């Protein structure tokens, strides 16, 4: 059995490797410290049984690493590790194809149990999958912030919720990658967040629909307005 651990902290990888190899019979571990390194490994090998993935990597943001791995090796189950424990994040991870979501604060026994369960074809989520909706002032602030986005920035936020890479967004909207990066930077600034993942989480639970209208399946679960139509509004 071969498990690929993807985390940019070597000490975390080593601790996980020691835990898994010590508790799971015939377990071998391969380490990757970036999204690019993980992609190279799954493309080169067809004997990976499980990927243990940290969402926060130096070269990919949020769900990009998960989307890339699922695209390159769709048959390999992925168990996501994160320092955050949020029902909305767990739900998004599940919608992007992961079979499990586990907080990094989990005990060694919990990690081993989760890995064993995912390897057996089960799903494991340490947070409930019901979406935690924002309420009161918190929700009003999120709606107000999203309403400050331009039409094309709204489209880009929707695509971030789908886990698309910058180059994929650029292709879909017929714009340059540098323009996409500028839009993402503007989105993060307007929403007062530091990462794509936080931006997507802010728009979850119907907040995006309330702010913009029924645009995104991935963010809000509603019918989509054509991308070209929204992009033309810019």
C-alpha positions in Angstrom: 0.0 0.0 0.0 1.4 3.4 -1.0 0.2 6.7 0.4 1.3 10.0 -1.0 1.5 12.8 1.7 1.4 16.3 0.2 2.3 19.0 2.7 4.9 21.8 2.5 6.1 21.2 6.0 8.7 18.4 6.1 8.2 17.8 9.8 4.5 17.4 9.3 5.1 14.9 6.5 7.6 13.0 8.6 5.3 12.8 11.6 2.4 11.6 9.4 4.7 9.0 7.8 5.9 7.7 11.2 2.2 7.4 12.3 1.0 5.7 9.2 3.9 3.3 8.7 3.8 2.4 12.4 0.1 1.6 12.6 -0.9 0.3 9.1 0.5 -3.0 7.9 2.6 -2.9 4.7 2.2 0.9 4.4 4.8 2.8 2.3 4.8 6.6 2.2 5.9 9.0 -0.5 6.3 12.7 0.4 5.6 15.8 -1.8 6.1 19.3 -0.6 4.3 21.2 -3.4 1.4 20.8 -5.8 3.8 20.5 -8.7 5.8 17.8 -7.0 2.6 15.9 -6.2 1.3 16.2 -9.8 4.6 14.8 -11.1 4.4 11.8 -8.8 0.8 10.9 -9.6 1.5 11.2 -13.4 4.6 9.0 -13.1 3.2 6.3 -10.9 0.0 4.3 -11.1 0.4 2.5 -7.8 -0.7 5.3 -5.4 -3.5 4.0 -3.2 -4.3 7.3 -1.4 -3.3 11.0 -1.3 -3.2 12.8 2.0 -3.4 16.4 0.9 -2.9 19.7 2.7 -5.1 22.4 1.0 -2.5 25.1 1.7 0.5 24.7 -0.5 3.1 27.2 -1.7 2.4 26.9 -5.4 -1.4 26.3 -5.5 -4.2 28.0 -3.6 -7.2 26.5 -2.0 -9.0 23.9 -4.1 -6.6 24.1 -7.0 -4.3 21.3 -5.7 -7.3 19.1 -5.1 -8.8 19.8 -8.5 -5.5 19.1 -10.2 -4.9 15.8 -8.5 -8.5 14.7 -9.1 -8.0 15.5 -12.8 -4.7 13.7 -13.1 -5.6 10.6 -11.0 -9.4 10.4 -10.7 -9.3 6.9 -9.3 -7.0 7.7 -6.4 -9.0 8.7 -3.3 -8.0 11.9 -1.6 -8.2 12.7 2.1 -7.8 16.4 2.8 -6.0 17.8 5.8 -6.5 21.4 7.0 -5.8 23.6 9.9 -9.3 25.0 9.5 -12.4 23.2 10.7 -15.5 24.7 9.0 -18.6 22.9 7.8 -18.6 25.0 4.6 -15.0 24.0 3.9 -15.8 20.4 4.4 -18.8 20.7 2.0 -16.7 22.3 -0.7 -13.9 19.7 -0.3 -16.6 17.0 -0.7 -18.0 18.7 -3.8 -14.5 18.8 -5.4 -14.2 15.0 -5.1 -12.4 14.4 -1.8 -13.5 11.4 0.2 -12.5 12.8 3.5 -11.7 16.0 5.4 -9.7 15.9 8.6 -8.5 18.7 10.9 -4.7 18.7 11.4 -5.4 18.7 15.2 -6.7 15.2 14.9 -5.0 12.6 17.1 -2.8 9.9 15.6 -5.5 7.3 16.2 -8.1 9.5 14.4 -5.8 10.0 11.4 -5.1 6.3 11.1 -8.8 5.5 11.4 -9.7 8.1 8.7 -7.0 6.8 6.3 -8.2 3.2 6.9 -11.8 4.2 6.3 -11.1 6.1 3.0 -8.9 3.2 1.8 -11.9 0.9 2.4 -14.1 3.2 0.2 -15.8 5.1 3.0 -16.1 8.8 3.4 -14.8 10.6 6.5 -15.5 14.2 7.4 -14.5 15.5 10.8 -16.9 18.5 10.3 -20.6 18.1 9.5 -21.4 18.5 5.8 -24.4 20.8 6.4 -23.4 24.3 5.3 -22.9 26.7 8.1 -24.6 29.8 6.9 -23.5 33.3 7.9 -26.0 35.1 10.0 -26.9 38.7 11.0 -24.2 41.3 10.6 -21.6 38.8 9.4 -23.8 37.8 6.5 -24.8 41.4 5.7 -21.1 42.4 5.6 -20.3 39.5 3.3 -23.2 40.4 0.9 -22.1 44.1 0.9 -18.5 43.2 0.1 -19.5 40.8 -2.7 -21.7 43.5 -4.2 -18.7 45.7 -4.6 -17.2 43.3 -7.2 -17.4 44.1 -10.9 -19.5 41.7 -13.1 -16.3 40.0 -14.3 -14.8 39.8 -10.8 -18.1 38.0 -9.8 -17.6 35.5 -12.7 -14.0 35.0 -11.6 -15.2 34.3 -8.0 -17.7 31.8 -9.3 -14.9 30.0 -11.2 -12.7 30.1 -8.1 -15.5 28.2 -6.4 -15.3 25.6 -9.1 -11.5 25.1 -8.4 -10.4 26.4 -11.8 -6.8 27.4 -12.3 -5.9 30.9 -13.5 -5.1 29.6 -17.0 -8.5 27.9 -17.2 -10.3 31.0 -16.1 -8.3 33.0 -18.7 -9.3 30.5 -21.4 -13.0 30.5 -20.5 -13.2 34.3 -20.4 -10.7 34.9 -23.3 -8.5 37.1 -21.2 -4.8 36.9 -20.2 -3.6 35.1 -17.0 -2.2 38.4 -15.8 -5.7 39.9 -16.0 -7.1 36.9 -14.0 -4.4 37.5 -11.4 -5.4 41.2 -11.2 -9.0 40.2 -10.8 -8.2 37.7 -8.0 -6.1 40.3 -6.2 -8.9 42.8 -6.4 -11.4 40.3 -5.2 -9.3 39.4 -2.1 -8.8 43.1 -1.4 -12.5 44.0 -1.7 -13.6 41.0 0.4 -10.8 41.7 2.9 -9.5 38.1 2.9 -6.0 36.7 2.3 -6.7 33.6 0.1 -8.9 32.3 -2.6 -10.3 29.7 -0.2 -11.5 32.4 2.2 -13.1 34.3 -0.7 -15.0 31.2 -1.8 -16.1 30.4 1.8 -17.4 33.9 2.2 -19.6 33.4 -0.8 -21.0 30.1 0.3 -24.4 29.3 1.8 -26.5 31.5 -0.5 -24.5 34.7 0.2 -23.4 34.9 -3.4 -27.0 34.6 -4.7 -28.2 37.2 -2.3 -25.5 39.6 -3.4 -25.3 39.0 -7.2 -28.3 36.9 -8.1 -28.6 33.2 -9.2 -25.3 32.8 -10.9 -23.2 29.9 -9.5 -23.9 26.2 -9.1 -20.6 25.7 -7.2 -20.9 28.6 -4.8 -24.7 28.9 -4.2 -26.3 25.8 -5.7 -28.5 27.9 -8.1 -28.9 27.9 -11.8 -26.1 29.7 -13.7 -26.3 32.8 -15.8 -24.1 32.3 -18.9 -20.5 33.3 -18.3 -20.3 35.2 -21.6 -23.3 37.3 -20.6 -21.8 38.3 -17.3 -18.3 38.9 -18.8 -19.8 41.2 -21.4 -21.1 43.4 -18.5 -17.6 44.4 -17.4 
